[in-house]
Amino acid sequence: MGQIRHGSATTTHAVRAAIQRSQASLAALSEEFGINPKTVAKWRKRQSVEDQKTDPKEPRSTVLSETDEAMIVAFRRHTLLPLDDCLYALQASIPYLTRSALHRCLQRHGISRLPDMEGDKPRRQRFKRYPIGFFHLDIAEVQTAEGKLYLFVAIDRTSKFAVTQLVEKADRKTAWEFLEHLLSIIPYRIHTILTDNGIQFADQPRNRNTAWSRPMRFDMICEAHGIEHRLTKPNHPWTNGQVERMNRTIKEATVKRFHYDSHEQLRTHLNDFMAAYNFGRRLKTLSGLTPYEYVCKIWTSEPERFIINPTHQTPGPNT
């Protein structure tokens, strides 16, 4: 094979070897080969004719300090979070941290790839894309020292904006009251709602389309607002997986982590968590935006979907 030289090289391996063997002066060799005397001196001192690496001997960042890199490495090793989640969490402490700088830092320290977990990972199927306004609804049970409560949760399939409400009973009345609460909060039009087959949302399958069946208030509200009410297939809870996952997220941040002496303590903490989620938590699926920022982004491109300007709902000192 032919010699592969550096793009800026002015000598070949043969010329370099001749320089190292020759006893002539630097000026004479420079004139003979038509190169700079400094180049002749450089190759005369070397023992090899191969190009050397031009990378720094100790690679380091031009943006991050040693303290920043130590913080990044410790955070990654402790949390084992993916790249984007590390970026969003660390930017609060290192505001000039970029995704590329973080990736290079992890590469330098040999932790750019997370360890593989045991077992084969199932192949994920992408959700069908819908415009904002497709909500998943579900009910979860939570406990405080005072007893049991029921948590209604609704999350937008596209914007990930979520709404919750704690109630003492999970019946048809509280279900349609939560629906009205949802409609009063969301600044854009809801076109579809997906629920399971619970009695709070629909008649049992054996009672549907019979002589004694009657319209439910929940469906009447949906119809009045032009909303399509869809039901999951019986015994297929994964169909409503987005809200099931949101239920788990809320429980892990509240009742599974803290003890509440009263229902009011739980309500207060839940409201704080939902505000932090909707207005402060940046999500990878939204390209690093918060649910609220994503809603505002859609407002600028598709204002016809909105009832009110979402920027009017920005939380502030008086909210």
N, C-alpha and C positions, 0 to 999 in steps of 0.2 A: 504493500500500500504506500501511497505517496505521503509525504510529510504534511501534517496539518498544523499550520502556524497561526499564531495570534494575528488578528486583522491589522494591527499596527506594527508588526515585526518588520525590521529592515534587514534581517540576516536569516540564513538557513542554518540547519544543523551542521552542514559541511563547513560553512564559513566560520561558525562558532568554534568548531573543532580545530580548524586551521589557525584561528587566533590563539587558542590555548596552547598549540604546539609551537607556534612561532616565537623566535627570540628577537624579532625586529621591534623597533620603537613604536609607540602609540601613533605618532604622526605618520610613520611610514605605512603602517597597517590601515590607518584611516584613509590615506590617499589611495592605497591599493584596492580596498573594497568599497570606497565611496561612502563611508559612514562616518558618523561623528566620533571624535576621539573618546568621548565619554562612554559611548557604546562599546568601543574596543576595550576600555579599561574594565567595564562591567563584566564582559564575558571572559576576560583574562583571569579575573578573580574567582570565577565560578568553577565548580568541579563537574557540572553537568551541562549539557547543551539543550535541555528541555526548558520550556517556558514555565515560570513559577506562577502560582496563583496570585491574583491581585487583590483578593479579598482581605479585609483586616484580620490580623492574627487572632483577635478576640472580638467577635461580632457583638455589637451592641446597638441599641436603638438611638436614633438622633432626636427622638421625641420624648421617650420615657426615661426617667431617672432610675438608678438602681433600686431606690425605695419603691417606686411605682412597680417595677418588674417583680420585686419580692412580694408585694401585695397581690399582684395578679396571680403569680404562681401559687401562693398560699391559698388564695380564694378558689382557684381551679381544683387544686388537690383536695381541698376540704369539701367542696360542694359537688364536684363532678358534674357541673352544669354544662349544657351545650354552649357553643361559641357565642351565639346571639344573646342567650340569657346572661352569660358572664358580662357581655358588653353592656347590656342595659343596667345591670346591677352595679357595675364598676364605674360607669360614667358619672354617677352622682358624686363619687370621690375623686375621679380623674376626668374632669370635663373635656380635656383635649384628647382623650383616648378614642381612636378610630378602630373600625373593624379590622382593617388591614394591619394596623400596628399591633392590635391584640393577637391576631393570628400569627404574625411573625415572632412575637414574644413567646407564644406557646410553642412554636416550632423550635426556637433556640434552646428551650429548656426540655424538649423532648416530650411534651405533654399535649401536643396538638390533636391527638386522637384519644378519645375516651376508651377505656377498656371494654372489650366485648362482654356482654352479659351471657350467662349460661342459657342455652336453649336457642332455637331458631326464632328470629323475629318474624311475625306474620307480615305479609305484604300489605301495606296500607292502600286503601282505595280512596281516591279523592272524592270529596263531597261535590255533588252537583252545584254549580254556581247559581245563586239567586240574587236578585237585587235586594237591598236592605228592606226589612219589613216582614221577614219570615221568622216567626218566633216559635221556640220550643218551650213548652210548659210542663211542669211536674210538681209533685209534692214530696217533701221529705219530713221525717219526724226527728225532732231534737228535744233535748232534756236540759232542765235547770233544776236547782234545789227545790223550786216550787212545784215542779211537775213537768208534764209533757206539753209541747207546743208543736204546731205544724208549720212548715216553711213552704210557702209558695215561691217558686223560682221560674223566671222567664228569661231567656237569652236569645238574642238575635243571631241567626245562623251566619250572617255575613259580617256585621259590625262587631259582634261579640258584646254589645251593650247589654247589661243584665239588670233586672229589677227583681226585688224580693219583698216579701211581706210575711210577718209572723202572725198566726191566728191560733185561737184556742181550739177550734173545731175545723175539721176538713170536710165540709159538706158542700152541697150545691150552691147554697147562698154565699159562702165565703169564696167559692170558686168564681162566680160571676162578679162578685165585688172586687176580687183581685184583677179580673179582666178590665173592669172599669178603671181601677187604679193604674193599670198598665197603660191604658189608652190616654189617661190624663197626663202621664209623664213623658211618653215617647213623642219627640217633636216631628216625626214623619209618619206617613200612612202605613199601617200594618195591612198586608194583603193576605197572609196565611198564618194560621196557628196550628201547631202539631201537638197533640196530647195523646196520652194513653187512653185505655178504655175504662178508666176508673168511673165510678158512679157520680163523682163530682163533675165530670165533663160530658158524659154521654150515657144513654140507656144501655143496659146490658144487651148483648147481641140477640138474645132470645126474645127480647121485648120490642125490638125495633120494627117499625112498619107493621104494627098490629093495631087492632081496633082500639085498644086501651092505651096506646102510646100517645104522648102529648109532647109538644115542643118544649125544649128546655130553655130557661132564661139565658144560659150561656150561649146557645146557638142563636137565640133571638138577637142578642147584642152583636154577635158576629155578623149576622145578616144585615142588621141596621147600619153597620159601618163598612159593608162590602168586603168582609173578611171570609176567606175560605177556611172552614174548620176541618182539619184532617185528623184521622185517628190512626194510631200505629196498629200493625198486625198483632192480634193477640199472641201472648207468650214470646214476643220479639222486642224486649226492652232496648236492645242496641239500636233500634230504629230511631229512638229518641236519645241517642248517646250523648249529644252535646250538652243537654241539660242535666243528664245523669252525671257527666263529668264536672259540671259546674256545682252540682250538689256536693260532690266529694271535695272540691276545692273549698267551698264555704265551710263545710264541717271541719276540715283539717285546719282551717284558720280560726275556728271559734270553739265549738263544743268539744272537739277532740284534743284541744290544746289547753283550754282554760276551764276553770270551774266558775259557774255563775250562781250567785246566791238568790237572784231574782230574775224574773222574766225581763224586767226593765234593763238590767245590766246587759243581757244578751241582745236586746233590741238596740241599745246604744252602740255596743261593739259591732253589731252587724251593719248598722248604718254607716259607721266609720269605715269598715272594711269595704263595703260596696262603693263608697265614694272614692276610696283609694284605688280600687280595681278599675272603675269606669273612667276616672280622670287622671290616674297616675301610673297604672301598670301597662308597660309597653309589651306588645305581643308580637312574636315572630310571624304568626300567620297574617298580621296586618302590616308587615314590613317595618316593625319597630314603632308603630303608632299606638296610642292608647285607643280604647273603644270610642271615647268622646272625640279625639282628634280625627279618627276615621270618619265619624258621622259628619263632622265639620268639613272634611275633605269632600265627601259626597254632596254636601250642601252647595259647594262651589261649582260642581259639575252637573248635578241633577236637582236643581232647586224645586222642580215641579213635584217631586216626591214628598215635600215637606209641608207641614201645617204651620209651623212657626220657625223662626230663625234659631238654630240650635245654640248659637253663641250667646243667646239670652239666658241659657241655663248654666253658664260657667260658674263654678263655685267661687265664692269670695268670702270676705270677712263677715258678711251679714247673713251667710247661708248656714 
